[in-house]
Amino acid sequence: MDDGSPSRLTKYPDLVQAIGMLSIESSNLENALCFLLSSLLAIDFEVAQAIYFSPKGQMARMDMIRNVCALGAHTRHKKTISIIMERARKVFDRRHVLLHADWGEEREYEGDELLFKGPSYLDRPHGKTIRIEAQSINATIQSARKVRQDAFELASAMRAARRIAK
């Protein structure tokens, strides 16, 4: 149990920075997915933000995009959108594990790898030791950036084709 002391993770600034950047890039990816929704619905981005960010759960927001695609109005882009959504889900799943890990306990550090225990509610036994390193977090950050770029480019092309201004 955490006693309120500063996190022991402060000993590992490379991991702290990587986790922080993952959080930032996940937020940027959310905004790109919101932009994609606005393009799918042919509405202003500000209106899409009010709709997209109403559910507090990130998976519910992604379901919103999937449900719009399921209506069949965007069959030309359906496969591309499906691929983008699957890649985004993988980024968000990884982010979830990392942000909700038990970072409060002392962990071993082997070379560039920090060992920690995953959250008990995940589909693995509580207490299973997981190896994580800044490099693997940075790979997830790069994945988030690429998915964001792909979502933004698709949304921009859709908006241009439909002549949506905002």
N, C-alpha and C positions, 0 to 999 in steps of 0.2 A: 504494500500500500504506500502511496506517495505521501511523504510527510510535509510537503510544501517547500522543501529545499529547492534551490535552482536545479534545473535538469542537468544530469551528468553528461548529457549530449553536448553541452557547451565545450567539452574537451575535444570535440570533433567538428571544427568549424566547416570543413568541407561537406560533411553530411548536413549540417544545419543549413548551409547555403543551398545545397541541392534540394532539400525538403521545402525550403521557402520558395525556390524557383518553380518547383513542381506545383505548389499551390497557386502561384501567380499564373503559370502557363495553363493550368486547369481552368482558371477563371477566364483567361483569354479564349480558350477553346469553347467554353460555355457561350461566350458572346458570339463567336463565329457560328455556333449551332443556332443561336437565336436569329442571327442574320439569315441563315439558311431557311429557317421557319418563315421569316418575313418575306423571303423570296418565293417560297412555296405558296404562300397565301396571297402574295401580291399586295402586301400592306406595308405601311411605314414601319421602319425599324423600332421607333419609339412605342408604337402600338404592340408590335411583336414582343418587346421587352415586358410590357405590362402583362401580356398573356403568358409568355414563356417562363418568366420568373415568379409567377403566382404560386405554383407548387413549390414547396420547400425542398423536395427530394429531387436530386439530379436525374435519377432513373425515370421518374414521372415526367420530367421535362423531355427526356429523350423519347419516351413513349408518345408524346404529343407529335413529334416529327414523324415517327413511324406510322401513327394513326392517320395523319394527313396523307402520307404516301400510299397507305392502304386503300384510300378512296379511289385511286387509279387515275387521278387527274394529271399525274406527272410520270406517266409510264416511261417516257424517254430517258428520264434520269433516275428511275426507281432503283436499278441495280447499283449505280454509283452511290446513291444516297445510302443504300443498305450497307455497302462496304464502308463508307465513311462512318456510319453509326456504329458498326461493329468495331472498327478501329478506335473510335471514341470510347466505347464501353470498356475496352481493354485498358486504355489509359486511365479512365476513372476507377476501374477496379483496382489497379495497381496503386493509384493515389490513395484510395480508401484504406488499403492495407497499411501503407506507409504512414499516413496521418493518424491512424487509430491504433498503431502498434504501442506496445507497452515500453515506452522509452524511459520510464522513470527508474527502472531498476538498473543496477550496475551490470554492464555487459562486457564480454571479452572482446578484444580487438585483435584480429589476426591479420597482420599486414594492412591491406586496404579495406578489409572486411570487418564490419561491426556485426556482432551476433546479438539478436534480440528475440523475444518471444512475441508471436502474433496474438491478436485479440482472440478471446475465448469464443466469440460468437461466429468466427469464420469456420469454414468447412474443414478445418484441420484440428487435431487435438490441441487443447490449450497447453501451452508450455512447450510446444514444438519450437526448437531453435531454428531460426531462419538466418541465412547469411545475406547481408546487404552491404553494398558499397556505394560510394558517391557515383562511381562510374555507371552502375546500373540505374540509379535514379536519373542521372543525366541522359541515359538512353531513353528513358520514359519521357523526359522533358522534350527530347528531340522528336519523339513520336507524337507528342501532343502538338508541337509546333507544326509538324507536317500535316497532321489531320486538320488542324485549324486552317492552314494554308489551302488545303484541298477543298474544305467546306466553303471557305471564303471565295475561292476562285469559281466554284460551281455556282454559288449563290449570285455572284456578280454577273456571270454569264447569263443566268436565268433572268436576272433583273434587266440586263441590257436587251435581251431578246423580247422581253415583255414591256420594255420601256417604262420601268418603274423608277421614279426619280429618287426617292429617299430610301 
